[in-house]
Amino acid sequence: MSGNTALENNVVSIAGKVVANPEFSHEVYGEGFYITYVQVPRLSDTYDNIPVMFSERLVSPENIYEGVYIIVEGQFRSYNNFNNNSGHKLMLTVFAREIEVNQEEVNVKNPNQISLNGFICRKPMYRTTPFGREIADILLAVNRAYNKSDYIPCIAWGRNARFAGTFEIGDNIRIWGRIQSRAYQKKLPDGQVVDRVAYEVSVSKLEVVKENNNKKDEKGD
């Protein structure tokens, strides 16, 4: 797979206010990477706080600080983080390829959008809530350059959820939506309850690119 195709498989654009000063993450061949959090508005007058990783060669960490506004173009990436208390945990972050820094808020028509082209790597879990709302959990494997993949959790609603419930492992799916943050509580083995935040793609549209079992292509909006 060419690098350009890999980039097109995973495209993210977010805009919002920085709500945490950057913290050093790691270094690769002398290049330092930092993580910050961006508060991205929803239509419902609430916000998603989305982690953004960037290289010091892209923008100096001194120019990214709490209160400035940034527009980020990049990819939604995953990696495994090992913790002695919780074991392996899937971490998700927007990996920045371009960053525009502004001192004042910039009006962006759609401040949170993502498109993914990947493969179903486990059977989607379709269910209904006690109030009758339909939900489907999707785990999408999205190819990256250098034979790597990102594993992106997605959530679909309504008829998109019903449609996703028909997907099989290996189906090639394209998804459009937004990145959302969701607070929840987790009970640890020692009985302690801790607050956590999950990151996932809220699906607005999806379609089958190619089915693994060569069935007729279908679409769902």
SERO-4910 file (N, C-alpha, C, O; in steps of 0.05 Angstrom, whole numbers):
BEGIN
 pado doro    nc1    nc2    nc3   cac1   cac2   cac3    cc1    cc2    cc3    oc1    oc2    oc3
  Met    A     17    -24      0      0      0      0     18     25      0     37     26     15
  Ser    A     11     44    -17     27     68    -18     22     86      5      1     84     18
  Gly    A     41    103     12     37    122     34     13    140     30     -1    145     50
  Asn    A      9    150      5    -13    168      1    -40    154      6    -58    166     18
  Thr    A    -42    128     -3    -67    114      2    -71    110     32    -94    112     42
  Ala    A    -50    104     47    -52    101     76    -62    126     89    -78    125    108
  Leu    A    -53    149     79    -61    175     91    -91    179     85   -105    189    103
  Glu    A   -101    172     62   -129    176     55   -147    158     70   -171    163     73
  Asn    A   -137    136     81   -153    117     97   -162    129    123   -181    119    135
  Asn    A   -148    150    132   -152    160    159   -148    190    159   -125    199    160
  Val    A   -169    205    158   -167    234    155   -183    248    177   -207    243    180
  Val    A   -170    265    193   -183    279    215   -178    309    213   -157    318    205
  Ser    A   -199    324    220   -196    353    222   -212    362    247   -236    357    248
  Ile    A   -198    375    266   -211    385    289   -202    414    294   -180    422    286
  Ala    A   -219    429    308   -212    457    315   -224    463    342   -247    456    348
  Gly    A   -208    476    359   -218    483    386   -197    496    403   -176    504    393
  Lys    A   -204    498    429   -186    512    448   -169    492    463   -178    471    472
  Val    A   -143    498    465   -125    482    481   -132    485    510   -134    507    521
  Val    A   -136    462    524   -144    463    552   -123    451    571   -128    448    595
  Ala    A   -100    443    560    -79    432    576    -52    438    563    -49    434    539
  Asn    A    -33    448    578     -6    452    567      6    426    559      1    405    571
  Pro    A     22    426    537     33    401    527     51    387    547     65    399    563
  Glu    A     49    360    547     67    344    563     83    326    544     73    316    524
  Phe    A    109    322    551    126    305    535    116    277    535    109    266    556
  Ser    A    115    264    511    105    237    509    128    218    504    133    199    520
  His    A    143    221    483    165    203    477    183    216    456    178    238    445
  Glu    A    205    202    449    224    212    430    231    190    410    235    167    418
  Val    A    233    196    385    240    177    364    263    189    347    259    210    334
  Tyr    A    286    177    348    309    186    333    314    216    337    319    231    319
  Gly    A    313    224    362    318    252    369    296    271    365    299    295    371
  Glu    A    273    262    356    249    279    351    230    275    374    220    253    379
  Gly    A    224    297    388    206    296    411    177    299    404    170    315    386
  Phe    A    160    284    417    131    285    413    117    293    439    125    284    460
  Tyr    A     96    309    436     82    320    459     52    315    456     42    311    434
  Ile    A     38    314    479      9    311    478     -5    334    493      4    343    514
  Thr    A    -26    344    480    -42    365    492    -71    357    489    -77    336    476
  Tyr    A    -90    372    500   -118    366    497   -133    391    486   -128    413    494
  Val    A   -151    385    467   -165    406    453   -195    403    459   -207    382    455
  Gln    A   -207    425    468   -236    426    473   -251    433    447   -249    456    438
  Val    A   -265    414    436   -278    417    411   -309    419    415   -320    401    428
  Pro    A   -322    440    405   -351    443    411   -368    423    395   -361    416    373
  Arg    A   -390    415    408   -411    400    395   -434    419    388   -435    441    397
  Leu    A   -453    409    372   -476    424    365   -494    428    389   -510    447    390
  Ser    A   -492    410    409   -510    411    432   -499    429    454   -508    428    477
  Asp    A   -480    447    448   -468    466    467   -452    452    489   -447    464    510
  Thr    A   -444    427    484   -425    413    501   -399    410    486   -396    421    464
  Tyr    A   -380    397    498   -353    395    486   -342    367    487   -349    351    505
  Asp    A   -324    361    469   -307    337    471   -278    347    476   -268    365    462
  Asn    A   -265    334    495   -237    340    500   -220    319    487   -219    296    497
  Ile    A   -206    326    466   -193    306    449   -163    308    451   -152    330    449
  Pro    A   -149    286    456   -120    287    458   -107    290    430   -116    278    411
  Val    A    -87    307    429    -72    312    404    -43    308    409    -31    320    427
  Met    A    -30    292    392     -1    288    394     12    303    371      3    301    348
  Phe    A     34    317    377     47    332    355     78    331    359     87    326    382
  Ser    A     92    335    338    121    335    338    131    363    344    120    383    335
  Glu    A    153    364    359    166    390    364    177    402    338    182    426    337
  Arg    A    180    386    317    189    396    292    166    408    275    171    423    256
  Leu    A    142    401    283    118    413    269    112    440    281    107    459    266
  Val    A    112    442    307    107    467    321    121    465    349    121    444    361
  Ser    A    132    487    358    146    487    384    125    484    406    104    497    405
  Pro    A    130    467    426    112    464    448    106    490    462     86    494    475
  Glu    A    125    509    461    121    535    474     99    551    461     87    569    473
  Asn    A     92    545    436     70    559    422     43    547    426     23    558    418
  Ile    A     42    523    439     17    510    445     13    511    475     27    497    490
  Tyr    A     -6    527    484    -10    529    513    -39    534    518    -55    541    500
  Glu    A    -47    530    543    -75    532    551    -87    560    543    -76    581    550
  Gly    A   -109    559    529   -123    583    521   -121    591    492   -137    606    482
  Val    A   -100    580    478    -98    587    449   -117    568    433   -125    547    443
  Tyr    A   -123    576    409   -141    560    392   -124    548    369   -107    561    358
  Ile    A   -129    522    364   -114    509    342   -133    494    323   -154    485    331
  Ile    A   -124    493    298   -137    476    278   -117    454    271    -94    460    264
  Val    A   -126    429    273   -108    406    270   -118    389    247   -142    382    245
  Glu    A   -100    382    229   -105    362    208    -87    339    213    -63    342    219
  Gly    A    -98    314    212    -81    291    218    -95    265    216   -113    262    198
  Gln    A    -88    246    234   -100    220    234   -107    212    262    -95    222    281
  Phe    A   -127    194    265   -135    183    291   -120    157    294   -125    138    280
  Arg    A   -101    156    313    -84    133    316    -87    119    343    -97    131    363
  Ser    A    -80     94    344    -82     78    368    -55     66    374    -38     61    357
  Tyr    A    -50     61    400    -26     46    408    -32     33    435    -49     43    450
  Asn    A    -18     12    441    -21     -2    466     -4     10    488     20     14    483
  Asn    A    -15     15    511     -1     26    533     -3      6    556    -25     -2    564
  Phe    A     20     -2    567     20    -22    589     23     -8    616     41      8    620
  Asn    A      5    -15    634      5     -5    661      4    -28    681    -11    -47    677
  Asn    A     21    -28    701     22    -50    720     -5    -55    734    -11    -77    742
  Asn    A    -20    -33    737    -46    -36    751    -68    -45    733    -85    -61    742
  Ser    A    -69    -35    708    -91    -41    691    -84    -59    667   -102    -66    651
  Gly    A    -58    -66    664    -50    -83    641    -49    -67    615    -44    -43    616
  His    A    -53    -81    593    -53    -68    567    -78    -51    563   -100    -61    568
  Lys    A    -75    -27    553    -98    -10    547    -94      3    520    -73     13    514
  Leu    A   -116      4    504   -115     16    478   -117     46    481   -137     56    492
  Met    A    -96     61    473    -96     90    475   -102    102    447    -92     92    427
  Leu    A   -117    123    447   -124    136    422   -117    166    423   -122    179    443
  Thr    A   -107    176    401   -100    204    400   -100    214    371    -96    198    352
  Val    A   -105    239    367   -103    251    340    -73    257    336    -61    273    351
  Phe    A    -62    245    315    -34    251    308    -33    273    288    -42    270    265
  Ala    A    -22    296    296    -23    320    279     -2    319    257     21    313    261
  Arg    A    -12    326    233      6    330    210      9    359    203     29    368    192
  Glu    A    -12    375    210    -12    404    206    -26    416    230    -46    406    239
  Ile    A    -15    438    240    -27    453    262    -26    483    255     -5    494    248
  Glu    A    -49    496    258    -51    525    256    -58    536    283    -78    528    295
  Val    A    -41    555    293    -45    566    320    -57    594    317    -47    610    302
  Asn    A    -78    600    333    -91    626    333    -95    636    362   -101    620    379
  Gln    A    -92    661    366    -96    673    392   -126    676    398   -134    676    422
  Glu    A   -142    678    378   -171    681    381   -185    658    367   -174    646    349
  Glu    A   -210    653    376   -226    632    364   -231    637    334   -238    659    327
  Val    A   -228    616    318   -233    618    289   -259    603    284   -262    580    293
  Asn    A   -277    615    269   -302    602    263   -298    581    241   -292    587    218
  Val    A   -302    556    249   -299    533    230   -326    520    227   -339    513    247
  Lys    A   -334    516    203   -361    506    197   -365    478    211   -386    474    224
  Asn    A   -346    460    207   -348    434    220   -322    429    235   -302    421    223
  Pro    A   -321    435    261   -296    433    276   -288    405    285   -267    402    298
  Asn    A   -303    385    277   -296    358    285   -306    338    264   -330    332    263
  Gln    A   -288    329    247   -296    310    226   -274    290    221   -250    296    223
  Ile    A   -283    265    215   -264    244    210   -275    225    189   -300    221    188
  Ser    A   -258    214    172   -266    193    153   -246    171    155   -222    175    156
  Leu    A   -256    146    155   -239    122    158   -247    102    137   -270     99    130
  Asn    A   -227     88    127   -231     66    109   -215     42    120   -190     42    119
  Gly    A   -229     22    130   -215      0    143   -231    -26    142   -250    -29    127
  Phe    A   -223    -44    160   -234    -71    159   -245    -79    186   -233    -73    207
  Ile    A   -268    -92    186   -281   -102    210   -263   -124    222   -257   -144    209
  Cys    A   -254   -120    247   -236   -140    259   -249   -156    281   -236   -174    292
  Arg    A   -274   -149    288   -290   -167    305   -319   -162    299   -326   -140    291
  Lys    A   -336   -182    303   -364   -179    296   -376   -156    312   -374   -155    336
  Pro    A   -389   -136    298   -401   -114    312   -422   -123    332   -437   -142    327
  Met    A   -423   -109    354   -442   -116    376   -466    -97    373   -465    -74    380
  Tyr    A   -489   -109    364   -514    -94    361   -531    -98    386   -534   -121    395
  Arg    A   -543    -77    397   -559    -79    420   -579    -56    421   -577    -37    406
  Thr    A   -598    -58    439   -617    -36    444   -615    -28    473   -611    -45    491
  Thr    A   -619     -2    479   -618      8    506   -645      2    519   -664     -5    505
  Pro    A   -647      5    546   -673      1    559   -695     20    549   -718     15    552
  Phe    A   -686     42    536   -706     61    524   -711     55    495   -725     71    482
  Gly    A   -700     33    485   -706     25    458   -688     37    436   -693     33    412
  Arg    A   -667     51    444   -648     62    425   -629     41    415   -618     26    431
  Glu    A   -625     40    388   -608     20    376   -579     30    375   -574     53    367
  Ile    A   -560     12    383   -532     19    383   -516     -4    372   -523    -28    376
  Ala    A   -494      1    358   -475    -19    349   -447    -10    354   -439     12    347
  Asp    A   -431    -27    367   -403    -22    371   -386    -35    349   -390    -58    343
  Ile    A   -369    -19    337   -353    -28    314   -323    -24    321   -316     -3    332
  Leu    A   -306    -44    315   -277    -40    318   -266    -43    290   -267    -64    277
  Leu    A   -254    -21    280   -244    -19    253   -214    -19    252   -201     -2    266
  Ala    A   -202    -36    237   -173    -37    233   -167    -20    208   -175    -27    186
  Val    A   -152      1    211   -146     20    190   -116     18    183    -99     23    201
  Asn    A   -109     11    159    -81      7    151    -66     34    151    -77     55    143
  Arg    A    -42     32    160    -24     55    161      1     48    145      5     25    138
  Ala    A     18     67    139     43     62    124     61     43    141     58     41    165
  Tyr    A     80     31    128    100     13    140     87    -11    154     96    -20    174
  Asn    A     66    -21    141     52    -46    150     42    -44    179     41    -64    193
  Lys    A     33    -21    187     21    -17    213     -9    -13    210    -18     -6    188
  Ser    A    -23    -16    232    -52    -12    232    -61      2    257    -48     -1    278
  Asp    A    -82     18    255    -95     30    278   -122     17    283   -136     11    264
  Tyr    A   -128     12    308   -153     -1    315   -172     19    328   -167     28    350
  Ile    A   -192     27    313   -209     50    321   -237     40    329   -251     29    313
  Pro    A   -245     45    354   -272     39    363   -291     59    352   -286     83    354
  Cys    A   -314     50    342   -334     67    331   -361     59    342   -365     36    350
  Ile    A   -380     78    343   -407     72    353   -427     84    334   -426    107    326
  Ala    A   -446     67    326   -467     75    307   -494     73    321   -498     59    340
  Trp    A   -513     89    311   -539     92    323   -561     87    302   -557     90    278
  Gly    A   -585     79    312   -608     77    295   -605     58    272   -595     35    276
  Arg    A   -613     66    248   -611     48    225   -582     42    217   -576     21    206
  Asn    A   -564     61    223   -535     55    219   -527     32    237   -511     15    229
  Ala    A   -538     31    262   -531      9    280   -542    -18    269   -528    -38    270
  Arg    A   -567    -17    259   -578    -42    248   -562    -51    224   -556    -75    221
  Phe    A   -553    -33    207   -537    -39    184   -510    -51    192   -501    -71    181
  Ala    A   -498    -38    212   -472    -48    222   -474    -76    234   -454    -91    233
  Gly    A   -497    -82    245   -500   -109    256   -499   -131    236   -496   -154    243
  Thr    A   -500   -124    210   -498   -145    189   -470   -149    179   -464   -167    164
  Phe    A   -451   -132    189   -423   -134    179   -410   -160    190   -417   -169    212
  Glu    A   -391   -170    174   -376   -193    183   -346   -186    184   -337   -167    172
  Ile    A   -331   -202    199   -302   -197    202   -290   -198    174   -295   -216    158
  Gly    A   -273   -178    168   -260   -177    142   -273   -158    122   -261   -151    102
  Asp    A   -298   -150    128   -312   -131    109   -297   -105    109   -288    -95    130
  Asn    A   -294    -93     85   -281    -67     82   -302    -46     84   -320    -44     67
  Ile    A   -300    -28    104   -321     -9    110   -309     19    109   -286     24    117
  Arg    A   -325     38    100   -318     66    101   -337     81    120   -361     77    119
  Ile    A   -326     97    138   -341    111    159   -336    141    158   -313    149    154
  Trp    A   -357    156    163   -354    185    167   -367    192    194   -387    180    201
  Gly    A   -356    211    208   -368    219    233   -351    240    248   -338    256    235
  Arg    A   -351    238    274   -335    256    291   -323    240    314   -333    219    321
  Ile    A   -302    251    325   -289    239    348   -303    249    373   -307    273    376
  Gln    A   -310    231    391   -322    240    416   -308    229    440   -295    207    439
  Ser    A   -309    244    462   -299    235    488   -322    227    506   -343    241    505
  Arg    A   -319    206    521   -341    196    538   -330    188    565   -313    171    567
  Ala    A   -340    201    586   -331    195    613   -346    171    624   -370    167    618
  Tyr    A   -332    154    638   -344    130    651   -328    123    676   -306    133    680
  Gln    A   -339    104    691   -325     95    715   -319     65    712   -334     50    701
  Lys    A   -295     58    721   -286     30    720   -278     20    748   -265     34    763
  Lys    A   -287     -4    754   -281    -16    779   -256    -34    776   -256    -52    760
  Leu    A   -235    -28    792   -210    -43    790   -212    -69    807   -230    -71    823
  Pro    A   -194    -88    802   -195   -113    817   -194   -110    847   -205   -127    862
  Asp    A   -182    -88    857   -181    -84    886   -206    -71    897   -208    -64    921
  Gly    A   -226    -66    879   -252    -54    888   -253    -24    885   -274    -12    887
  Gln    A   -230    -12    879   -230     17    875   -244     25    849   -240     12    829
  Val    A   -259     46    850   -273     57    826   -259     82    817   -255    101    832
  Val    A   -251     82    791   -236    105    781   -251    117    757   -265    103    743
  Asp    A   -247    143    753   -259    157    730   -241    153    706   -216    157    708
  Arg    A   -253    147    683   -238    143    658   -252    159    636   -275    167    639
  Val    A   -237    163    614   -249    175    590   -243    157    566   -220    149    562
  Ala    A   -264    151    551   -261    135    527   -263    153    503   -277    173    503
  Tyr    A   -248    146    482   -249    161    457   -258    142    435   -249    120    433
  Glu    A   -277    152    418   -288    135    397   -299    153    375   -301    177    378
  Val    A   -306    140    353   -317    154    330   -348    151    331   -358    128    330
  Ser    A   -362    173    332   -391    172    330   -398    173    301   -392    193    287
  Val    A   -411    152    291   -415    149    262   -440    165    253   -461    163    264
  Ser    A   -436    180    231   -458    194    219   -466    181    192   -489    183    183
  Lys    A   -447    167    180   -452    154    154   -432    131    151   -409    133    160
  Leu    A   -441    109    139   -423     87    134   -432     72    108   -455     73    101
  Glu    A   -412     59     96   -418     43     72   -399     20     70   -377     21     81
  Val    A   -408      0     56   -390    -23     50   -375    -18     25   -386    -12      4
  Val    A   -348    -20     27   -331    -17      3   -329    -44    -10   -332    -46    -35
  Lys    A   -323    -65      5   -322    -92     -5   -327   -111     17   -315   -110     38
  Glu    A   -345   -130     12   -352   -150     32   -333   -173     30   -324   -181      8
  Asn    A   -327   -185     53   -308   -207     54   -318   -232     40   -303   -248     30
  Asn    A   -345   -235     40   -357   -259     28   -369   -254      1   -385   -270     -9
  Asn    A   -361   -232    -11   -369   -225    -39   -399   -222    -42   -410   -226    -64
  Lys    A   -413   -215    -21   -442   -209    -24   -445   -183    -38   -426   -168    -41
  Lys    A   -469   -177    -46   -475   -152    -60   -470   -128    -42   -479   -129    -19
  Asp    A   -456   -108    -52   -451    -84    -36   -477    -70    -28   -496    -70    -43
  Glu    A   -477    -59     -3   -500    -44      6   -490    -18     19   -466    -15     24
  Lys    A   -508      1     23   -501     26     36   -521     32     58   -544     23     58
  Gly    A   -512     48     78   -529     57     99   -522     86    106   -499     92    108
  Asp    A   -542    103    109   -538    131    116   -550    136    144   -549    158    154
***
